């Protein structure tokens, strides 16, 4: 696993928009880190549109590759003071973070969006909860557009259902009706919607960022009724950023689709032929690089019958699915130390980046037994009640899967 000292770490990006002169020290340059893995011309071996067929009963060959073999790690301690004490994370369903050249955007408890510099210092907090003009009930999803310098906050309140648009300083600009549960940025002018509650209507649609008008209703129907999960024990994001657009995945559908950001083409990427003993299990995509596509079996620990959680990686060059090696009990600390799997990580609004929070007090209580040397040294300098350290996993490509 490669790690980089924070002060010397810089992103290598392919920039899709021209920069503008900064108006202030805290202005975002508009260069998103997600542009790093924009795909070049496909290699001759790339299968392109051919979907992957998966069945959990298949005896796939095993690989001991870990995600740390495909990525580099960066640690960022978040500033701690009376106004930035972060509490429970992970309640916003997917895409809770965005990293740009200058800033880290993070959602907190479906209430506010924090903006940090890349050294972890706080720039501002955007919190507009309420019932008045320009105020949302809660954040069910959000998306940051650094090109247009706008933040889209999705309020999935069933009674009003709106998208609220703010500038990067948090000033209200406009709103438009939208009952979507999740949103992601598709391209410079469009958003992709996912509707969890939309009886008889489309589950996915493409809308304009300017006014929310519909551009395209996607012809994706769920063959099965969505499992009723009244206690929220299986929260997950249905929209996952991909290098070419966004994956669309749901427990109600056995096919993972992808919508392409350039032409809005919808293609099937993975077809799950498994016969699970429960409706609370389905494969779910995580990260795609030029050569590999990673996914796992999304399931709940709270529902019976129990379904094992396995992790898989598809090699496009070899046209082969590999099962990633299971580790004893998939223990929390085993997964934390060398991140062999995606468990405990959050995918982000960057298609090639995953983020995990490392709680300072837990690592200190472990008395140096967990984490690499860089993280251990960093933890020694922090108070036990400090905000978590962000461990950022930046994916790249490798030439060969380990057998």
C-alpha positions in Angstrom: 0.0 0.0 0.0 1.4 3.4 -1.0 0.8 6.3 1.3 1.6 10.0 0.7 2.3 12.7 3.2 -0.5 15.2 3.0 1.6 18.3 2.5 3.3 16.9 -0.5 0.2 15.2 -2.1 -1.2 16.6 -5.3 -3.8 15.2 -7.6 -2.9 14.5 -11.2 -5.9 15.5 -13.2 -7.3 15.8 -16.7 -9.0 19.2 -16.6 -12.3 19.5 -18.5 -12.9 23.2 -17.9 -10.7 26.3 -18.0 -9.8 27.8 -14.6 -10.8 31.3 -13.5 -8.9 33.7 -11.3 -9.6 33.1 -7.7 -11.8 35.8 -6.1 -11.0 34.7 -2.6 -8.7 32.3 -0.8 -11.5 29.8 -0.4 -12.9 29.7 -3.9 -13.1 26.3 -5.5 -11.1 26.2 -8.8 -13.7 24.0 -10.4 -11.3 21.2 -11.1 -12.9 18.0 -9.8 -10.7 15.1 -8.7 -13.1 12.8 -10.4 -11.7 13.8 -13.8 -8.6 11.9 -13.0 -9.9 8.6 -14.5 -11.7 9.9 -17.5 -11.3 6.9 -19.8 -9.1 7.2 -22.9 -9.6 5.2 -26.1 -10.6 1.7 -25.2 -7.9 -1.0 -25.4 -8.3 -3.6 -28.1 -9.3 -6.2 -25.5 -12.1 -4.1 -23.9 -15.5 -5.8 -24.3 -17.3 -2.5 -24.0 -21.1 -3.1 -24.0 -21.1 -6.8 -23.2 -22.9 -7.3 -19.8 -21.4 -9.5 -17.1 -23.5 -12.5 -15.9 -23.1 -13.3 -12.2 -24.3 -16.2 -10.1 -23.4 -16.6 -6.5 -23.5 -20.4 -6.8 -20.7 -20.3 -9.4 -17.3 -21.4 -8.2 -15.3 -18.4 -9.4 -11.5 -18.5 -9.1 -10.1 -16.8 -6.1 -7.7 -13.9 -6.0 -5.9 -12.4 -3.0 -5.8 -8.9 -4.5 -6.7 -6.2 -2.0 -8.1 -2.8 -2.7 -4.8 -1.4 -1.4 -3.1 -3.0 -4.4 -5.3 -0.8 -6.7 -5.2 2.4 -4.8 -3.1 5.0 -2.9 -3.9 6.2 0.6 -4.1 9.8 1.9 -4.9 10.7 5.5 -6.5 14.0 6.4 -7.3 15.0 10.1 -10.5 17.1 10.2 -10.4 20.3 12.2 -12.1 20.0 15.6 -13.8 22.8 17.5 -17.2 23.7 19.0 -18.8 24.2 15.6 -17.2 21.3 13.7 -17.7 18.4 16.0 -18.9 15.7 13.6 -21.3 13.1 14.9 -22.9 10.1 13.2 -21.9 9.8 9.5 -23.3 7.5 6.8 -27.0 8.5 7.1 -27.2 10.1 3.6 -27.6 7.3 1.2 -24.5 7.3 -0.9 -22.1 9.9 -2.4 -21.6 11.7 0.9 -18.2 13.2 -0.1 -16.7 15.1 -3.0 -13.0 15.8 -3.4 -11.7 18.6 -5.6 -8.2 20.0 -6.1 -8.9 22.5 -3.2 -11.7 21.2 -1.0 -13.5 18.3 0.6 -17.3 18.4 0.8 -18.9 16.2 3.4 -22.5 15.6 4.5 -23.3 15.4 8.3 -26.3 13.6 9.6 -28.6 14.6 6.7 -28.6 18.2 8.2 -25.6 20.1 6.9 -22.7 20.1 4.4 -19.2 20.9 5.7 -16.5 22.2 3.4 -12.9 21.6 4.4 -9.6 22.5 2.8 -7.4 19.7 1.8 -5.4 20.1 5.0 -8.6 19.4 7.0 -9.3 23.0 8.1 -12.9 24.1 8.0 -13.9 26.6 5.3 -17.6 26.8 6.1 -20.7 24.9 7.1 -23.9 25.1 5.0 -27.0 24.4 7.1 -30.4 25.6 5.9 -32.8 23.4 7.7 -36.2 24.9 8.3 -39.6 25.5 6.7 -39.0 28.9 5.1 -38.0 29.9 1.6 -34.7 28.3 0.6 -34.8 25.9 3.6 -34.9 22.1 3.4 -36.4 19.5 5.8 -33.4 17.2 5.5 -30.7 16.2 3.1 -31.5 12.9 1.4 -28.8 13.4 -1.2 -26.6 16.2 -2.5 -24.3 17.0 -5.5 -21.7 19.6 -6.0 -21.1 21.2 -9.4 -17.8 23.1 -9.2 -18.1 24.1 -12.9 -21.3 26.0 -12.4 -20.3 26.7 -8.8 -23.5 25.3 -7.4 -24.6 22.8 -4.7 -27.8 20.8 -5.3 -29.5 19.6 -2.1 -32.2 17.0 -2.5 -35.0 17.1 0.1 -37.0 13.8 -0.3 -39.8 15.0 2.0 -42.9 13.2 0.6 -45.1 16.3 1.0 -43.0 18.9 -0.8 -40.0 17.1 -2.5 -37.7 19.7 -3.8 -34.2 20.3 -5.1 -32.6 23.4 -3.5 -29.7 25.1 -5.3 -27.1 27.2 -3.4 -23.8 28.7 -4.5 -20.6 27.3 -3.1 -20.7 29.8 -0.2 -24.2 28.5 0.8 -26.3 31.4 -0.5 -29.7 30.3 -1.8 -30.2 30.7 -5.6 -33.4 28.8 -6.6 -35.5 25.7 -6.1 -37.6 23.4 -8.2 -40.0 20.5 -7.5 -38.4 17.1 -7.5 -39.5 14.1 -5.5 -36.4 12.1 -6.1 -34.7 10.2 -3.3 -31.2 10.5 -4.8 -29.4 12.7 -7.3 -26.0 12.7 -9.0 -24.4 15.0 -11.5 -24.5 13.4 -15.0 -22.8 16.1 -17.0 -22.4 19.9 -17.3 -26.2 20.5 -17.7 -28.0 17.4 -16.4 -28.8 15.6 -13.1 -29.8 11.9 -12.7 -32.7 11.2 -10.4 -33.6 8.0 -8.5 -37.2 7.7 -7.1 -37.8 5.2 -4.3 -41.4 6.1 -3.9 -43.0 6.7 -7.4 -45.9 4.3 -7.9 -46.6 3.8 -11.6 -43.9 6.2 -12.6 -40.2 5.9 -13.6 -37.6 5.0 -11.1 -35.0 7.0 -12.9 -35.1 10.2 -14.9 -32.7 12.8 -16.3 -33.5 16.5 -15.6 -32.0 19.8 -16.3 -30.0 21.5 -13.6 -31.4 24.9 -14.3 -35.1 24.2 -13.7 -35.6 20.5 -13.1 -37.5 20.0 -16.3 -37.4 16.4 -17.5 -35.1 15.5 -20.4 -35.6 11.7 -20.3 -37.5 9.1 -18.4 -35.4 5.9 -18.3 -37.2 2.7 -19.3 -36.1 0.7 -16.3 -38.8 -1.2 -14.5 -38.3 -3.3 -11.4 -39.5 -6.9 -11.8 -40.0 -7.3 -8.1 -41.5 -5.1 -5.4 -39.0 -3.2 -3.3 -38.4 -5.0 0.0 -40.1 -3.1 2.9 -37.3 -1.9 5.2 -39.2 0.2 7.7 -36.3 0.3 10.2 -33.7 1.4 7.6 -31.4 -1.5 8.3 -30.3 -1.7 4.7 -29.5 1.8 3.7 -27.6 2.0 0.5 -27.1 4.4 -2.5 -28.8 3.4 -5.7 -26.7 5.8 -7.8 -23.0 5.2 -7.9 -20.7 7.3 -10.0 -18.8 5.5 -12.8 -16.0 6.8 -15.1 -18.5 7.2 -18.0 -21.6 8.2 -16.1 -23.5 6.5 -13.2 -24.5 3.0 -12.2 -28.1 2.4 -11.3 -28.5 -0.5 -8.7 -31.4 -1.5 -6.6 -32.7 -4.5 -4.6 -35.8 -4.5 -6.8 -33.9 -5.3 -9.9 -31.5 -8.1 -10.8 -29.6 -5.9 -13.4 -27.2 -3.1 -12.7 -27.5 -0.5 -15.5 -25.2 2.3 -16.4 -26.2 5.6 -18.0 -23.5 7.3 -20.2 -23.0 10.9 -19.5 -22.3 11.9 -23.1 -25.3 10.4 -25.0 -27.6 9.2 -22.2 -27.4 5.7 -23.5 -28.5 3.1 -20.9 -26.6 -0.2 -21.0 -26.8 -3.3 -18.7 -23.5 -3.9 -17.0 -24.1 -6.8 -14.6 -27.0 -9.3 -14.6 -27.4 -11.1 -11.3 -28.8 -14.6 -12.0 -28.5 -15.7 -8.3 -31.4 -17.2 -6.5 -31.0 -15.7 -3.0 -33.0 -17.1 -0.1 -34.1 -13.5 0.8 -35.2 -10.4 -0.9 -32.7 -8.5 1.1 -29.7 -9.5 -1.0 -28.3 -8.4 -4.4 -25.0 -7.5 -5.9 -23.9 -3.9 -5.7 -21.2 -2.1 -7.7 -18.5 0.0 -6.0 -15.5 1.1 -8.1 -14.6 0.8 -11.7 -11.2 1.4 -13.2 -10.1 1.0 -16.8 -9.5 -2.7 -16.4 -11.5 -3.8 -13.3 -15.0 -3.5 -12.0 -15.6 -4.3 -8.3 -18.8 -5.3 -6.7 -20.1 -7.2 -3.7 -23.2 -8.9 -2.3 -25.2 -6.2 -0.5 -27.2 -7.9 2.3 -28.4 -7.1 5.8 -27.1 -8.7 8.9 -30.5 -8.2 10.5 -32.6 -10.3 8.2 -32.9 -14.1 8.0 -32.1 -16.3 6.2 -28.5 -15.2 6.4 -26.6 -14.5 3.2 -22.8 -14.5 3.2 -21.1 -11.3 2.2 -18.6 -11.9 -0.6 -16.6 -9.5 -2.7 -15.8 -9.8 -6.4 -13.6 -8.2 -9.0 -14.2 -8.5 -12.8 -11.2 -8.4 -15.1 -12.3 -6.9 -18.4 -9.1 -8.1 -20.2 -9.5 -11.7 -19.2 -13.3 -11.5 -19.2 -13.3 -13.3 -15.8 -14.9 -12.8 -12.5 -12.7 -13.4 -9.5 -13.9 -13.9 -5.9 -11.8 -11.8 -3.5 -10.2 -13.8 -0.7 -12.3 -13.9 2.5 -10.5 -13.1 5.7 -11.3 -14.6 9.1 -14.7 -13.4 10.1 -14.1 -10.4 7.8 -13.3 -8.8 11.1 -13.6 -5.0 11.5 -9.9 -4.4 12.3 -8.8 -6.7 9.5 -10.8 -4.7 7.0 -9.6 -1.5 8.5 -5.9 -2.2 8.4 -5.3 -3.1 4.8 -8.8 -2.6 3.3 -9.0 -5.9 1.3 -12.7 -5.2 0.7 -15.0 -2.2 0.3 -16.7 -2.8 3.7 -16.6 0.3 5.9 -15.8 2.5 3.0 -18.1 5.1 1.3 -18.1 5.6 -2.4 -18.1 9.3 -3.3 -19.1 11.8 -6.0 -15.7 11.0 -7.6 -15.9 7.8 -9.5 -12.4 6.7 -8.6 -12.3 7.7 -4.9 -13.6 6.0 -1.7 -13.5 7.5 1.8 -13.5 6.0 5.3 -13.5 7.7 8.7 -11.0 6.5 11.2 -12.1 7.3 14.8 -9.2 8.7 16.8 -10.4 7.3 20.2 -10.7 3.8 18.8 -7.3 3.8 17.3 -5.8 5.2 20.5 -7.5 2.5 22.5 -5.9 -0.1 20.2 -2.5 1.2 21.4 -0.7 1.0 18.1 -2.0 -2.4 17.0 -3.8 -1.0 13.9 -3.1 1.2 11.0 0.2 1.9 9.1 3.1 3.9 10.5 1.9 7.1 8.9 -1.6 6.8 10.6 -0.1 5.8 13.9 2.1 8.9 14.0 -0.8 11.1 13.1 -3.0 9.6 15.8 -0.4 10.3 18.4 -0.8 14.1 17.8 -4.6 14.2 18.2 -6.9 14.4 21.2 -9.1 11.3 21.7 -12.3 13.5 21.2 -11.0 14.9 17.9 -13.0 14.7 14.7 -12.2 11.5 12.7 -9.3 11.2 10.3 -10.4 10.8 6.7 -8.6 7.9 5.0 -9.0 8.5 1.3 -8.5 5.7 -1.2 -7.6 6.9 -4.7 -7.8 4.2 -7.3 -5.4 3.6 -10.2 -4.9 0.7 -12.5 -2.5 -2.2 -12.2 -1.5 -4.6 -14.9 -2.4 -7.9 -13.5 -4.8 -9.4 -10.9 -2.9 -11.6 -8.4 -3.8 -15.2 -8.6 
